[in-house]
Amino acid sequence: MKWPPRVGRSGDTVARWIALTTLTAMLTALLLTWLLSQLAGVWARPPLLQTGLLESLASISRIIDAAPPEQRPAIARSASGAIYTTTWLRRFEDAGLPAPDDEADFRSGEGFLRSQLRNPNARIIGYEPADWPADDPGAEYVLMVELRDGSWVKFSAFTRSWGLDELPRNLIVIALVLLSTIIVALIATCHLAAPLERFARGARRFGSDFRAPPIAVEGPREIRQAIVAFNAMQAQLQHFIHDRTQMLAAISHDLRTPLTRMRLRGEFIDDPEQQAKLFRDVDEMQAMVNSALEFFRDDARLEPATAFDLAGLLHTLVDDYRDVGVDVQLSAQGRVVYVGRPIGIKRMLGNLLDNAIKYGHEPAVMLEQGSRAVRIRVLDRGPGIAPALQDEVFKPFFRIEGSRNKHTGGVGLGLSAARAIVLEHGGSLTLRNRPAGGLEVRVELPFA
């Protein structure tokens, strides 16, 4: 019993990757929220012990404590700065502060401050704006330090200047958490999207090169299954194209042989008029067979895709027409590198220029390069095509004049073959009548 090839572990699925990505992003966000909160708390709002502010306050308090009472107000005013204001008070009540409640914000540095003051019995009381009555305009940060003689030094500030406020700190933490979450999501999605991108590249390569190798089977289970199915389809198409080419080569030989016999037998017809009619029919049938076989076989479709100069190809094609006395105007500046099948592109442009020369006059071709695609416009000054027929002309064997005379327009396969080549390159071919008369055929070929 032959087992089917494995296409991936049962647990390696797109759903599993999405779930793991979401879970990892959430856990990482929670971890980094805690970590960044700790780091940002120390950095953006450091404790008093880490700011050096308490050392400064202790030094000022010692200086005032050592000075005579009459000099203390002047020393306190001199010690005031942009961060805080210093005031010497004989009594605590002179400060006009609310009743002492909770000085927890200063309690962590209370022992350190007493040691700096060299007075272990000094009273230290702190206030925050929240300790004041609601809507009190005088709410501020205040630190009261008792001196040895029972007087007080008041340090006051309207805002806390030894760190960031709550809103900036929270914004910093949120921004860092979002950034870390985005990084985790990008890493996971890139890991998931890489097999899809390689799958898409392989599919596009097969669209322009039937000899493209199979796509490597990798990625989650669903993607691997899709790649295996695509590779099987690609192999079947390649086998079909090979068989069709061989079959049409045999048909080509089988059809040409009886036509050759008909022409030889026509040589024995005595009536010149009937002989001429037979030869015309044989020649027309031969032309139709050759055109049909060329369209259906189209060996250029088996041509591998390669990088070539599209502008140089157009110059070569226009020079070929000029060599036979047909003047084709060309507008192409610079070098345009395109990855495709140069023989097929040249055949497509030749069909379009043949129509422009056959059905109009003043044939011209213009090449324009964009950021995502290259545009080729084939122009003429002929009768144009009625809008109702602009889709019909792409059907095989459709001719506007309704005749099968090879002298009036071939067998109606030129535009069909041209559009097939353009579509195989992932592009588009459209028609429109020019305002001043004539037809414009616009070809859009995307860059790979």
N, C-alpha and C positions, 0 to 999 in steps of 0.2 A: 504494500500500500504506500502510495506516494503522498507525503504530507505537504501541505502548502507552505510556501516560505513565510518565515516569521517577519512581521513588520514592526515589531517593537514590543517592549514589555507591556503587560496588561495595565500596569499602574501609570505608565508614562503617557498621559493624555493631556489634551488642551485644558479640559476642565480641572484636572489636578494642578496644572501649572497656574491657572488663574486663581484657584483657591489658595495655593501656596504663596503666590505673589501678594494677594490681599492680606493673608495672615502675617506674612513676613513684614510687609509694610506697616501694619498696625502695631505689631510687637516692637519693631524698630522705632516707630514714632513714640510709643509709650516709654521705651527705654531712654531714648534721646531727650524726651520731654523732662524726665527726672534728672538726667545727667546735665542737660543744658540749664535746667533751673538752678541746680547747685552751682554750676560754674558761673552762670550769669548773675546769680545772687551775690556771689563773692566779688565778681568783677564790677557789676553795675551798681550794687548797693552794699559795699563792704561794711563790716561791723566797725564800731568806733575804735576798737582796739587796733585795727589795721590801717587806720587813716592818719595816725600821728596827731590827731586833733586833741586828744586828751593830754598829751605831753605839753602841747602849747597852752592849754587852759591851766594846767597845773603850774607851769612856769609863771604865767601872769598872776595867778593867785598867790604864789610865794612872794613875788615882788611886791604886790600890794600889801600882803600881810607884814612884810618887813619894813614898809615905809611908815612914816608918821601919819596920823589920821588926817592932818590938814593937807597932805600931798596926795592922798589916795584918790580923790575924785579926778585930779588932773592926770594921774598915771592911768586910771581906768579909761579916760577919754582917749589918751594916746594909744592904748592897746586895742582900741576898736578898729575894725577893718571891714573889708567888703563881705567877709563871711559871717561875722557876728559882731554884736555891739556889747561892750563891757561897761558895767555900772557898779560903783561901790555904794552899798547901803548900810546904814547903821543898824537897822532892824529888818527882820524878814517881812514884817507887815508893810514896810514901805514899798515893797515890790508890787503890791496890788495883784497878787496871783491868787488863783482858786485854791481851795483847801487841798493839801497834798493827798493824792489818792494812790496812783500806781505808777511808779517810776521804773517799770520793767525795762524800758528801752535803754536806761542808763545803768541798770543794776549789774549787767555783765561787766562793766568797766569801773564799778564803784570801788572795789578793792584796789585795782590798779591806780585809780586816781588818788586814793588816800595814801598809797605808798609814795606817789610822786609828790604829794603835799607834805609828806613827813609828819602827818598828823592823823594817827589811826582813829581818833575819835571825831574827826570832822564829819559834819552832816552834809550829805549831798542829795539834792532833790532835783528831779528832772520832770519836764512837762513836754508834751507834744500838743499840736493843734487840736487833737481829738479830746484832750483833757479839759478844754475850755468849754463854756456853755455854747449851745448851738447859736450860729449866726453872730458870734462875738467877733467884731472886726479886729480885735487885738490878739486873736489866737496866733500863737507862734511857738517855736521851739525855745525852751528856757532851761538853763542849767544853773542852779543855785548852789554855791560852795560856801560853807561857813568857815570863817577865819578863827584864829586862836582867841581873839578878844570878843567873840560873839557877833561881830559884824559879818556882812555877807557880800560876796561878789556875784553879780548877775550877768550871765552870758546869754544873750538872746539873738535869735535869727528867725526870719519869717518863713524861710524854706530850708529844707535839709539840703545842703550843698556838698555832702560827702558821698554822693552817688546819684544814680538816675532815679527819676520818679517811677511810679508803678506802671503807668501807661507805656513809656518807652521800653521799660524792662520786659513787659509782657509782649510787646510787638517784636522785640529782638528774639525772645524765646519762640514765638509763633513762626517767625520767618525762618529760623534755623531748623525747627521741626519740619516745616513744609519743604525746605530744601533737602533735608535728609530723606523724607518720604518720596520726593520726586526722584532722587538718585536711586533709591531702592527700586521704584517702579520702572525707571528707565533700564536698569540692569536686567530686571526680569523680563520686561517686554522685548528688549533687544535679543535676549536669549531665545525667546519664543518666536520673534519675527524673523530671525536670521534664516531658519529653514524655509519659511514662506517666501522670503525674498529670493533665495536660491531657486526655489521651485518656479517662481514667476520668471526669473531670468532664463531658466532652462526652457520654459514654455515659449517665451518670446524668441529664443534662439532657434527652436524647432520651427517656428512660424516663418522664419526667413532662410532656414537651412535644413532641408529634409535629411541631410546626412549628419545632423547633430547627434552627439553621443547621448546615452540615457542619463537621466538626472540621478545624482547620488541619493540613496534612500537614507534619510536621517531626519531627526526631529521627533516630536510627539507622535503617538500612534495614529491619530487621525491624519496628520500630514504625511506620515510614511505610507499609509494606505492610499492616499490620493496620488503620491508620487509613483507607487507601484502600478496603480491603474493607468496613470498617464504614460509611463514607460511601456506598458503593454499595448496601449493604443498607438503609441508612436511606432513600435515595432510592426504592428499590423498595417499601419499606413505605409511605412517604408516597403513592406512586402507587397502591398497592393500596388504601389507606384511602380515597383520593379516589374511585377507581372503585367501591368498595363502597358508599360513601355515595350516589353517583349511582344505582347499581343499586337500592339499597333504597328510595330515594325513588320510583323508578318502580314498584317492587313495591307500595309503600304506596298509590300511586294506583290501580294495577290491581286490588288486592284490595278496596279500599273501594268501588269502583264497582259490582261485582256484589252486594256486601252491601246497598248502597243500593237496587239494583233488586229484590232479594229482599224487602226491607221494603215497597217500593211495591206489589209484587204480593201481598204478604200482606194488604194492605188490601182486596183483592177476595175473600178467603176468607169464606164465609158462616158457617162453624162457629166461634163465638167461642173454644171451647176449643182447637181446632187452631191458630187464629190466635195465641192467647197463647203456645202452645208454640213456634210458629215465631219469634215476636218474641223470646222468651227465647233461642232458639238463635242468632238473628242478633246479639242484644246480646252474648252470650257470645263468639261468633266475633269480633265487633268489638273487644271488650276484649282477647282473645288476640292479635289482629293488632296492635293498638296497643302492647301491652306488649312483644311480640316485636320489633317494629320499633324501639321506643325502646331496647330492650336492645342489639340488634345495631348500630343506627346510632350511638347515644350521641354526639350532637354535642358533648357536654362534653369528650370525649377530644381534640377539636381545639382546645380552649380553651388559650391560652398560660398557662404557669405564671407566677404573680405572688406578691408578698408581701402577706399579708392577716392580719387579726386573727382567729384561730381562735375565741377566746373571744367576740368580738363576733358572729361568724357563728352560734355556738350560741345566744346570747341572741336573735338575730333569729328563728332557727328555732323556739325554744321559745315566743316571743311569738306566732308564727303559729298554733301549736297552741292556745294559750290564747285566741286570738281566736275560735276555733271551739268553745270550751267544753271543751277537753281540757287537764287540768292535768299538766304535765310538770315534775318537780323538776330543777333545774339546780344543779350545784356547780362553779363556775369562778371562780377568784380571779385578779385581775390581767389583764394583756394578754399574749397568747401570739402572737407573730409567726411565721407559718409560710409557707414558699414552696411553692406548689402551685396546683392548679386549684380555685378556690373553688366554682364551680358543681358540679363533680364531687364535691367533699367534701360539699357541702350535699345533693346527691342521695343520696349514700351514707348520710349520717346520717338523712335523711328515711326511707329504706327501713328502716333499723334501728328507728327510733322507730315507724314504722307497724306493724311486726311486734310491738313491745312493747305497743302500744295494742290491736292486734287480738287477740292471743293471750293477753294477761295484763292486769294492772292495776298501779297505782302505778308508771307509767313514770318513769324518772329517767335523767339523763345526767351523768357526772362527767368533768371535764377535769383532767389532771395533767401538769405539764411537768417533764421530766427534762433531764439535761445533753446527751443525744444524741438523744432522741426525745420525742414528745408522745404521751400515752396518753389514749384516750377510752373510757369504759365506759358502755354502754347497759344499763340494768337494768330488770327487771320482776318481778312476783310472779305468774307464770302457772304452767302445768304443766311448763315446761321442755322439754328435748328429750332423748330417750334417748341415752346415750353411743354406742350402735351406729349412730345416725342422724346424729350431729353432723357427719360428713364428707359424708353423702349429701345433706343439705339444700342444699349449695352447687352441686349439679348443676342445670343449667337444666331447668325444667318439673317438678322433683321436689317433691311435696307429701306431707306426712306423713299427712294424712287420706285421701289416695288419690282424692279427687273433683276434678272440674273446675268445680265450682259457684263462680262468682265471688263469691257472697255468703259463702262459707266460707273464702276465703283466696286469691283471685287465681289466677294461673297458675304460680306457683313460680319467678319470676325475680328477686325482690327481693334475696335474699341473694347470688345469683350476680352480679348487677350491683354490689352493694356490695363484694364481695370483689375483683372485677375492678378497681374504682376504687382500692381500697387497694393492691393489688399493683402497679398502674401508678405509684403513688407510692413504691414500694420498701418498703412496710410489710407488716403481717400482720394478719389478722382471725381470731380464735379464739372458740369458744363453750365455756361451762362452766355447769353447773347450780349454782345458789346453795344453800348448806346449808339455809337455812330455806325453800326453795321459790322457784322462779322461774329466770330465765335471765340470765346475764351475757354480753354480747358485748363483747369487748375488742379495740380497734383500736390498733395501734402504728404511728405515722407518724414515720420518722426525719427528722432535720433534714439538709438538703443539706450 
